[in-house]
Amino acid sequence: DQVVADEAILRESFFGARAKAEGLIAERAGEPAAFAIYFENFSTFTGRPGLYLEDLFVKPAWRQHGIGRAVLVRLAQIAVERGCPRFEWVALDWNQNAIDFYEKLGAKQLNDWRIFRMEGDSIAQLAAQVIDN
């Protein structure tokens, strides 16, 4: 995947009339050291919104200093404050360091679920189909 987001898109997503994303920035020595982007999703199983972590990034110089853990702790606190019964995210299957880190914090892999995605032409082709009654 290639990044297509630019400042205007991000500004609209975070601060626009239909803003959907929220973010945290962790600072050390007055400089950004990490960020997290998250949003509320919804579960029909629980009937309540959950918290979904879209992205967590810690600058390489600040890894192994507890910053990622601190960000996840704060996000868990937000989930509790909002009454979210779930806090979820995905990790790339090759990122064993991240997987080990998340499991160490108490997260569990959901091996019986698969992620599906449509993009660009696939979305347009499905949207162009006529719905028969």
N, C-alpha and C positions, 0 to 999 in steps of 0.2 A: 504494500500500500504506500502511496505517496501522499504527503501532506499537501492539502489544498487550502487549508485554513489560512486566512490572513488577518490582519488587525481588525478590519471592518467586520468580518464574519464573527470573530471572537467577541468584539465589542457588542454586537447585536445579540449573540448567544448568552452573554453574561449580564448585559445591562439594558437590552432592548425591551420593547413592549411585551414580547412573548419570551422573555429570558427563561431558559431552561437549565442552565449550568450554574454551578457554584464552584468556588475555588478557595483553597488555602495556600498561603505561602509561608514557609518556615524560613526564618532569618537567623544567621549567625554572624556576629561581628558587623551588624548593620547591612549585610548583603544577603540576597536570596540564596538559600542553600537547597531548597526543595519546594515542590509544589504538588498539589493534588487537585484534580477536577472531579466533581461528583454531582449527582442529581438524584432526585427521588424517582423510584419506579413504583410498580404496583404488583401485588401478588394476589391472584384469585384464591390461592390456597389459604392465605392468612386474612384476606379481606382488608388489608392495610398497606400503606406505602412502606417501601423499604428504602435503604440508602444504597446507591450503586456507585462504586468508585470506577471512574472511567480511566483515569491515568494517575500514576504516582511516579514522580521523577525526583531523584536525589542526585545532586551534582557529584561526580566521581570523587572530588576532594573531600566530600562530607559523608561518604558511605562508611559504614561501620562505626558511626559516631552516635547512633541512637536516634537520628533525625527521622528516618522512615518509620520507626516504631512510634515516635512521638506524634507524627502525623496520623498514623492509623489509630492511636489512642484517642486523639482529638475527634477523628471521624466517628469512632465508636461512641464517644460521648454525645456527639450530635445525634446519632441514631437513637440513643437512649432518650435524650431530651425530646425528640420528636415522636417517640413511641413506635419506632420502626422495629418490627420483630426480626428483620433481616438486614444484614450488611454484606453485600456481595461484590465480586469483581472477577475478572479473568486474568490468567497469566499464560504467556506463550509456553507451549509444552517443552521447548528447549531451554527455558530460563530456570534451570534447577536451583540457582541461588535464590530467586524470588519464591519459588515453590517451597523450598526448605524454610525460608524466612516466614512465610505466611502460615505454614503448618506449625512452626514453633510458637506462633502467637495464638494458636488454637483454631485456625481456619481449617475447613475440611474440603477436599476436592469432591465435586459432584460428578462421579464417573458415569452416571446413567443419563446425563444430559449432553446434548450436542448443540453447538451454536450454529445458527443459520443466518445468512446475510444475503441481501440483494443490493445491487448497486446499479447506477446509471441505466444502461439499456434494459437490464432485467426488470427494474422497477417500472420503466416506461412501457415495456411490453405487457407486463401484468396490468398496469393501470389502463392500457388501451383496450383491454378486453371488455366486451359487452356482458353485462350481468343479465342473465335470463331469469324471469320470474317463474 
